[in-house]
Amino acid sequence: MTVSSFFSATYSEARDKFLKACADRSLAVKSHLNDRAKGAEGEDLFMDVSRIGPENASKILILSSGTHGGEGFCGSGIQVGLLQEGFLKGLPDDTAVILIHAINPYGFSHVRRVNEDNIDLNRNFRDYSKSLPDNKPYREVHDMIVPTDWDGPAREAADQAIQAYIADKDLFTFQAAVTGGQHVEPGGLFYGGQAPSWSNETLRAVVKEHAAAAKHLAFIDFHTGLGPNGYGELIYVGDPAGIDRAKDWYDNEITSPADGSSTSAIVEGTIDGGVCEMAPGAVHTCIALEYGTLPVMDVLNALRADNWLYIYGDIQSDLGRQIKKQVRDAFYCDNDEWKGKIWERGHTVVSKALAGLDRS
């Protein structure tokens, strides 16, 4: 098999490859239907889950793809490659691996970061019994990033306002204001929602089923869109007390938004929180494996364009098709060199996680 063959052009193709790879390994798959949406081709949408290892394992490694839908091409390719190439066999004692394919199947199919309700899932995992935060920095930039046209005077004025904001502050401050997460503009970017999403509730149930009694839970969530092209940054997420352990596991390559060493801004309501809450008695070692694609402003502009398209535009127009390609290119580099880097880094990091769990 060539590395390129692990990856897919559509959600449906990716799902078929994942299911076949599991079947070829005689692995059972439990498929969770998202009954709130359909795919871009009218297809049903599923979060598919497969387990490798003993049912009573106390050490669990979760490998997940498609938290941000359009980033699922990357994570799915790694999951399929691990299965097809014979990885995850002969696991260490007392260890199981849970493969979760397409946490956000709607976004994967429609090539969108968000889910069917414009929710960024990595901002949706929080306690909704408490008052939601008012993200004032986001309010400052909302009108700049969500213009009413994409090829006219409103867009031009918005871009000028963004450049002035960056000149007055800096690019990372702008990035943090936009990407930190917000619950005040349902039609805006990085919207966290007003309640747990379908993916949130389903993922929590999956983790509870497989890891509620775990003593140590490791988590790798595959992402794209930040950092140098093809490089996989290991971003530590979760309990700050575990960062030294993560550095030991991953040969001191760990970065952290909390200490400013990561390309990611500080984000609230992230998926790792929900995962860890479902394994309350476990030690947690959680990372996001973030692969670079395009420069950060190109990625943000792709998200702005996609947001505009679904509020004001026509997906079937020439501009709509152009924007959909722009979004795809921002999160999936469809060339063999990039895929090779993704695969090499991916299986190496997974191997390190298993070795770390074995030592714990």
C-alpha positions as CSV (number, residue, x, y, z in Angstrom):
1,M,0.0,0.0,0.0
2,T,1.2,3.5,-0.7
3,V,0.8,6.2,2.0
4,S,-1.3,8.3,-0.3
5,S,-3.9,5.5,-0.5
6,F,-4.6,5.8,3.2
7,F,-6.2,9.2,2.6
8,S,-9.5,10.0,0.9
9,A,-11.2,12.6,-1.2
10,T,-14.6,12.6,0.6
11,Y,-16.1,11.7,3.9
12,S,-17.9,8.7,2.4
13,E,-14.7,7.3,0.9
14,A,-12.9,7.8,4.2
15,R,-15.6,6.0,6.1
16,D,-15.6,3.1,3.6
17,K,-11.8,2.8,4.0
18,F,-12.0,2.9,7.8
19,L,-14.8,0.3,7.9
20,K,-12.9,-2.0,5.5
21,A,-9.7,-1.6,7.4
22,C,-11.5,-2.6,10.6
23,A,-13.2,-5.6,8.9
24,D,-9.8,-6.8,7.5
25,R,-8.5,-6.8,11.0
26,S,-11.7,-8.6,12.3
27,L,-12.5,-5.6,14.5
28,A,-16.1,-4.8,15.5
29,V,-17.3,-1.2,14.7
30,K,-20.1,0.5,16.5
31,S,-21.7,3.2,14.4
32,H,-23.5,6.2,16.0
33,L,-25.9,7.9,13.6
34,N,-26.2,11.7,13.6
35,D,-29.9,12.0,13.1
36,R,-29.8,15.8,13.0
37,A,-28.1,16.2,9.6
38,K,-27.2,14.7,6.3
39,G,-24.0,14.7,4.3
40,A,-23.0,16.8,1.3
41,E,-24.2,13.9,-1.0
42,G,-27.4,13.3,1.1
43,E,-25.7,10.4,2.9
44,D,-26.2,9.4,6.5
45,L,-23.5,10.5,8.9
46,F,-21.8,8.4,11.6
47,M,-19.3,8.6,14.3
48,D,-17.7,5.2,14.0
49,V,-15.9,3.5,16.9
50,S,-13.7,0.5,17.1
51,R,-11.7,-1.0,20.0
52,I,-8.5,-3.0,20.0
53,G,-7.4,-4.8,23.1
54,P,-9.0,-6.3,26.2
55,E,-12.3,-5.2,27.5
56,N,-10.9,-4.8,31.0
57,A,-7.8,-2.9,30.1
58,S,-7.0,-0.2,32.7
59,K,-4.8,1.8,30.2
60,I,-6.7,3.4,27.3
61,L,-5.4,5.3,24.3
62,I,-8.0,7.1,22.3
63,L,-7.2,8.2,18.7
64,S,-9.8,10.5,17.2
65,S,-10.3,12.2,13.9
66,G,-12.6,14.9,12.5
67,T,-13.3,17.1,15.6
68,H,-13.1,19.9,13.1
69,G,-14.8,18.2,10.2
70,G,-12.7,19.3,7.3
71,E,-9.6,18.3,9.2
72,G,-10.9,14.7,9.2
73,F,-9.1,13.8,6.0
74,C,-5.8,13.9,7.9
75,G,-6.8,12.0,11.0
76,S,-8.8,9.4,9.0
77,G,-5.7,8.8,6.8
78,I,-3.6,8.1,9.9
79,Q,-6.2,5.8,11.4
80,V,-6.6,3.8,8.2
81,G,-2.8,3.6,7.8
82,L,-2.4,2.3,11.3
83,L,-4.9,-0.5,10.6
84,Q,-3.8,-1.4,7.1
85,E,-0.1,-1.4,8.0
86,G,-0.5,-3.7,11.0
87,F,0.1,-1.2,13.7
88,L,-1.7,-1.6,17.1
89,K,-1.1,-5.3,17.2
90,G,0.7,-6.9,20.1
91,L,-0.3,-4.1,22.4
92,P,1.4,-3.7,25.8
93,D,-0.3,-5.6,28.7
94,D,-3.5,-4.1,30.1
95,T,-3.8,-1.7,27.2
96,A,-6.6,-1.0,24.7
97,V,-6.8,1.5,21.8
98,I,-10.1,3.2,20.9
99,L,-10.4,4.5,17.3
100,I,-13.0,7.2,16.9
101,H,-13.6,8.1,13.3
102,A,-15.3,11.4,12.4
103,I,-16.3,13.0,15.7
104,N,-18.0,15.7,13.5
105,P,-19.2,13.8,10.4
106,Y,-21.3,16.7,9.2
107,G,-18.2,19.0,9.0
108,F,-16.2,16.2,7.5
109,S,-18.7,15.5,4.7
110,H,-19.4,19.2,4.0
111,V,-15.8,20.2,4.4
112,R,-16.5,22.6,7.2
113,R,-14.8,23.2,10.5
114,V,-18.1,23.4,12.3
115,N,-21.0,21.1,12.9
116,E,-24.6,21.2,11.6
117,D,-25.3,24.1,14.0
118,N,-22.3,26.2,13.2
119,I,-20.7,25.0,16.4
120,D,-16.9,24.6,16.8
121,L,-16.8,21.4,18.8
122,N,-13.5,22.4,20.4
123,R,-15.3,25.2,22.1
124,N,-18.4,23.2,23.0
125,F,-17.2,21.1,25.9
126,R,-18.1,23.1,29.0
127,D,-20.6,23.3,31.9
128,Y,-23.8,24.8,30.5
129,S,-25.4,25.0,33.9
130,K,-23.1,28.0,34.5
131,S,-23.2,31.4,32.8
132,L,-21.4,31.5,29.5
133,P,-18.5,33.9,29.1
134,D,-18.8,37.2,27.2
135,N,-15.8,37.2,24.9
136,K,-15.2,40.9,24.6
137,P,-12.1,40.6,22.3
138,Y,-14.3,38.6,19.9
139,R,-17.0,41.3,19.9
140,E,-14.3,43.8,18.8
141,V,-13.4,41.8,15.7
142,H,-16.8,40.1,14.8
143,D,-17.8,42.7,12.2
144,M,-14.4,42.6,10.6
145,I,-14.3,38.8,10.1
146,V,-18.0,38.4,9.1
147,P,-18.6,41.0,6.3
148,T,-21.9,41.0,4.4
149,D,-20.3,40.4,1.0
150,W,-17.2,38.5,0.0
151,D,-16.4,40.2,-3.3
152,G,-17.4,43.8,-2.7
153,P,-17.0,46.9,-0.5
154,A,-18.0,45.3,2.8
155,R,-15.2,42.7,2.4
156,E,-12.7,45.4,1.4
157,A,-13.6,47.6,4.4
158,A,-13.4,44.5,6.7
159,D,-10.0,43.6,5.5
160,Q,-8.7,47.1,6.0
161,A,-10.1,47.0,9.6
162,I,-8.3,43.7,10.2
163,Q,-5.0,45.1,9.0
164,A,-5.4,48.2,11.2
165,Y,-6.2,45.9,14.2
166,I,-3.1,43.8,13.6
167,A,-0.9,46.9,13.1
168,D,-2.2,48.4,16.3
169,K,-1.8,45.1,18.3
170,D,-0.2,42.1,16.6
171,L,-1.2,39.0,14.6
172,F,-1.3,36.7,17.5
173,T,-3.6,39.0,19.5
174,F,-5.9,39.1,16.5
175,Q,-5.7,35.3,16.2
176,A,-6.5,34.9,19.9
177,A,-9.5,37.3,19.7
178,V,-10.9,35.3,16.8
179,T,-10.1,31.7,17.8
180,G,-10.4,31.7,21.6
181,G,-14.1,30.7,21.4
182,Q,-17.3,32.7,21.8
183,H,-20.9,32.1,22.8
184,V,-22.3,35.5,21.8
185,E,-22.7,35.3,18.0
186,P,-24.3,32.1,16.6
187,G,-23.5,33.1,13.1
188,G,-19.9,34.0,13.9
189,L,-16.6,32.1,13.9
190,F,-15.5,29.7,16.6
191,Y,-18.9,29.7,18.1
192,G,-19.2,27.3,21.1
193,G,-23.0,26.9,21.2
194,Q,-25.5,27.3,24.0
195,A,-25.8,23.6,24.8
196,P,-23.9,20.3,24.3
197,S,-23.9,19.3,20.6
198,W,-24.8,15.9,19.3
199,S,-21.1,15.2,18.9
200,N,-20.4,16.3,22.5
201,E,-23.1,14.0,23.9
202,T,-22.2,11.0,21.6
203,L,-18.4,11.3,22.3
204,R,-19.0,11.4,26.1
205,A,-21.1,8.2,25.8
206,V,-18.4,6.5,23.8
207,V,-15.7,7.4,26.2
208,K,-17.8,6.4,29.2
209,E,-18.5,3.0,27.6
210,H,-14.8,2.3,26.9
211,A,-12.9,4.1,29.6
212,A,-15.1,4.9,32.6
213,A,-13.0,2.6,34.8
214,A,-9.6,3.4,33.2
215,K,-6.6,4.2,35.5
216,H,-4.7,6.0,32.8
217,L,-6.3,7.6,29.7
218,A,-4.1,8.9,26.9
219,F,-5.8,11.0,24.1
220,I,-4.5,12.1,20.7
221,D,-6.9,14.2,18.6
222,F,-5.7,14.9,15.1
223,H,-5.9,18.4,13.7
224,T,-4.7,20.6,10.8
225,G,-4.4,24.3,10.0
226,L,-1.8,25.7,12.4
227,G,2.0,25.8,12.0
228,P,4.5,25.1,9.3
229,N,3.3,23.0,6.3
230,G,3.5,19.3,7.1
231,Y,4.9,19.7,10.6
232,G,3.0,18.0,13.4
233,E,3.0,20.1,16.6
234,L,2.3,18.2,19.8
235,I,0.1,20.6,21.8
236,Y,-0.5,19.6,25.4
237,V,-4.1,20.0,26.6
238,G,-5.8,19.3,29.9
239,D,-4.6,19.1,33.5
240,P,-1.4,21.2,33.8
241,A,0.0,18.7,36.3
242,G,0.5,16.2,33.5
243,I,2.7,18.3,31.2
244,D,6.0,16.9,32.5
245,R,4.8,13.4,31.9
246,A,3.8,14.3,28.4
247,K,7.2,15.8,27.8
248,D,8.8,12.6,28.9
249,W,6.6,10.5,26.6
250,Y,7.1,12.7,23.6
251,D,10.8,13.5,23.9
252,N,10.3,17.1,25.1
253,E,8.5,18.1,21.9
254,I,5.4,19.2,23.8
255,T,4.1,22.8,23.4
256,S,1.5,24.5,25.5
257,P,-0.9,27.5,24.8
258,A,-0.7,28.2,28.5
259,D,3.0,29.1,28.5
260,G,2.9,30.7,25.0
261,S,5.0,28.0,23.3
262,S,2.3,26.8,21.0
263,T,1.0,28.2,17.7
264,S,-2.5,27.8,19.3
265,A,-4.0,30.5,21.4
266,I,-5.6,29.6,24.7
267,V,-9.0,28.0,24.1
268,E,-11.8,27.2,26.4
269,G,-14.4,24.4,26.1
270,T,-12.0,21.9,24.4
271,I,-12.8,18.3,23.7
272,D,-10.3,16.9,26.0
273,G,-12.3,18.2,28.9
274,G,-15.3,16.1,28.0
275,V,-13.1,13.1,27.4
276,C,-11.4,13.3,30.8
277,E,-14.7,13.9,32.6
278,M,-15.9,10.5,31.4
279,A,-12.9,8.8,32.9
280,P,-12.9,10.5,36.3
281,G,-10.6,8.1,38.1
282,A,-7.9,8.1,35.5
283,V,-4.6,9.9,35.1
284,H,-4.9,11.9,31.8
285,T,-2.3,12.5,29.2
286,C,-3.9,14.4,26.3
287,I,-2.5,16.1,23.3
288,A,-3.7,17.6,20.0
289,L,-1.4,16.6,17.1
290,E,-1.7,19.7,14.9
291,Y,-0.4,19.6,11.3
292,G,0.5,22.8,9.4
293,T,-1.0,23.6,6.0
294,L,-1.1,27.3,5.0
295,P,-0.1,30.5,6.7
296,V,-2.4,31.4,9.6
297,M,-4.1,34.4,7.8
298,D,-4.8,32.2,4.8
299,V,-6.5,29.7,7.1
300,L,-8.5,32.3,8.9
301,N,-9.6,33.9,5.6
302,A,-10.8,30.5,4.4
303,L,-12.9,30.2,7.6
304,R,-14.3,33.7,7.1
305,A,-15.2,32.8,3.5
306,D,-16.9,29.6,4.5
307,N,-18.8,31.4,7.2
308,W,-20.0,34.0,4.7
309,L,-20.9,31.4,2.2
310,Y,-23.3,29.6,4.5
311,I,-24.9,32.8,5.7
312,Y,-25.1,34.9,2.5
313,G,-23.8,32.9,-0.4
314,D,-24.7,30.2,-2.9
315,I,-22.7,27.0,-2.6
316,Q,-23.5,26.1,-6.2
317,S,-22.2,29.3,-7.6
318,D,-18.7,29.8,-9.1
319,L,-17.8,31.8,-6.0
320,G,-19.2,29.1,-3.8
321,R,-17.2,26.4,-5.4
322,Q,-14.1,28.5,-5.3
323,I,-14.6,29.0,-1.5
324,K,-15.2,25.3,-0.9
325,K,-11.8,24.6,-2.6
326,Q,-10.2,27.3,-0.5
327,V,-11.5,25.7,2.7
328,R,-10.4,22.3,1.7
329,D,-6.9,23.5,0.8
330,A,-6.6,25.2,4.2
331,F,-7.1,22.0,6.0
332,Y,-6.0,19.2,3.7
333,C,-2.9,19.4,1.4
334,D,-3.7,16.9,-1.3
335,N,-0.2,16.0,-2.3
336,D,2.0,13.0,-1.6
337,E,4.8,14.9,0.2
338,W,2.4,16.4,2.8
339,K,0.6,13.0,3.3
340,G,4.0,11.3,3.8
341,K,4.9,13.8,6.6
342,I,1.5,13.4,8.2
343,W,1.7,9.6,8.2
344,E,5.3,9.4,9.4
345,R,4.7,11.8,12.3
346,G,1.4,10.2,13.1
347,H,2.5,6.6,13.6
348,T,5.6,7.7,15.4
349,V,3.6,9.8,17.9
350,V,1.1,6.9,18.4
351,S,4.0,4.5,19.1
352,K,5.4,7.0,21.7
353,A,2.0,7.2,23.4
354,L,1.8,3.4,23.7
355,A,5.3,3.2,25.1
356,G,4.5,6.0,27.6
357,L,1.3,4.2,28.7
358,D,3.3,1.0,29.1
359,R,5.8,2.8,31.5
360,S,3.0,4.4,33.5
